[in-house]
Amino acid sequence: MNCTVTGVGLAGFGTVGAGVWKILQQNNELICSRSQGTVQMEIRKIAVRDLKKTRDTDAPANLFTTNLEQLVDDPSVDIVVELIGGTDAAFDLVCAALKAGKPVVTGNKALLAEKGPELFTLSQQQRTPIYFEAAVAGGIPIIKALQESLIGNEINSIAGIINGTSNYILQRMTEAGLAYPEALQEAKQLGYAEADETLDVNGWDAAHKAILLGSLAHGFLIDYENVYVRGIEKVTPLDIRFASELGYVVKLLSLVLKRENGEIEIRTQPSFLSKKHILASVNGVFNAVAIKGDQVGESLFYGRGAGQGPTASSVISDLVEACRNNSSERGFLPTDQKAALLRLITPRLLTMSAFP
Ligand SMILES: NC(=O)c1ccc[n+]([C@@H]2O[C@H](COP(=O)([O-])OP(=O)(O)OC[C@H]3O[C@@H](n4cnc5c(N)ncnc54)[C@H](OP(=O)(O)O)[C@@H]3O)[C@@H](O)[C@H]2O)c1
């Protein structure tokens, strides 16, 4: 089949970046034939920090560089994939790519939640899109669900378990009666928690994702300083026992709620979830997002929220979309000038027995 070849510049070749390479090695023909010959991708440059690191792929050494700018400057690179993480070098890279008219694919929720206003404005000015399916809930296609499948709905609520590390720790505290430090230690030993677990357990990783979902659902850029965020570090076995006796489980829940006055409430916090609630059965490192639309009613998205294959699978879907449709309208565009965020400074006990 005669496909157009698109040059990809990969920034980052860690868990997700190497996953993208592997999928393209394995399934490029499949992608080409499914896209009816319109899409074939070739990775033409890979930026990493350490050229000497041993890598478990057959990527040729001549593709590697430590210079991120080369991805933007190389004329054979058409699309830049940002998978280095963080908000500094990643911000500079994404800005430079957009200014050069190269679409960006990223899995970096922290970058988009904290610097979304600058980046999406630049994307709009440059008419060059940013795709970010991998930034929320790993392999679950939740961004496209909101952008496409549910476009005919007013979104009344989104409730998500969107941090697998916290979910695993709370599950072990519930099932095995472990205290938080022991459960965290176990999660680290099994590779479910990073060496630096801060953003996972303090709620901010989930909050970044909730901010992105809230922006997409309600059409305005959300100021991350005005959302309510509490992590799981202070949850005790006693909290979990009391919850259980009252018929609840404790979960780190992220909520995006549309209030009657139209204001949008966004919270991430440990919450009491009825044992009968559909999200109560989401265990381990799995994620789930329950969305209530005014037409569709309740719908549930469930799957692996992180990991090499699932996250790279989302990156690939964005890459294919970028190849097919080189237009800024597919990224994020503010659409509701009147939308307002409820400024959340007060705690409140969250209990859920049904869809909100
Ligand atoms: N891992 C997941 O399951 C997952 C899920 C969803 C979203 N994400 C997001 O995806 C992104 C990547 O995550 P990851 O887990 O793949 O990270 P990772 O395993 O730590 O890999 C990061 C990669 O970026 C490279 N890098 C870092 N800083 C760099 C710089 N300044 N210049 C050039 N290269 C640089 C590193 O190079 P070296 O290899 O030389 O160190 C490494 O290859 C993050 O934004 C993360 O939040 C990850």
The ligand as a Gaussian input file, in Angstrom:
#p B3LYP/6-31G(d) Opt

LIG

0 1
 N        4.654000       6.344000      32.477000
 C        3.332000       6.382000      32.341000
 O        2.654000       5.377000      32.543000
 C        2.658000       7.638000      31.912000
 C        1.246000       7.654000      31.793000
 C        0.615000       8.804000      31.337000
 C        1.364000       9.930000      31.040000
 N        2.724000       9.901000      31.203000
 C        3.476000      11.122000      30.889000
 O        4.359000      10.863000      29.801000
 C        5.555000      11.623000      29.975000
 C        6.754000      10.677000      29.938000
 O        6.646000       9.757000      31.001000
 P        7.630000       8.497000      31.124000
 O        7.067000       7.652000      32.207000
 O        7.875000       7.884000      29.799000
 O        8.952000       9.200000      31.653000
 P       10.409000       8.546000      31.827000
 O       10.332000       7.067000      31.771000
 O       11.013000       9.189000      33.013000
 O       11.187000       9.026000      30.519000
 C       11.533000      10.359000      30.301000
 C       12.391000      10.428000      29.057000
 O       12.661000      11.796000      28.753000
 C       14.057000      11.987000      28.586000
 N       14.358000      13.351000      29.044000
 C       14.021000      13.930000      30.226000
 N       14.419000      15.223000      30.262000
 C       15.015000      15.461000      29.078000
 C       15.633000      16.596000      28.494000
 N       15.729000      17.768000      29.157000
 N       16.151000      16.504000      27.241000
 C       16.074000      15.327000      26.560000
 N       15.485000      14.204000      27.061000
 C       14.966000      14.283000      28.289000
 C       14.727000      10.900000      29.400000
 O       16.003000      10.638000      28.894000
 P       16.917000       9.422000      29.457000
 O       16.255000       8.158000      28.977000
 O       18.259000       9.620000      28.822000
 O       16.918000       9.576000      30.946000
 C       13.747000       9.732000      29.186000
 O       14.052000       9.064000      27.970000
 C        5.382000      12.401000      31.293000
 O        4.894000      13.680000      31.010000
 C        4.345000      11.581000      32.047000
 O        3.584000      12.360000      32.955000
 C        3.383000       8.787000      31.621000

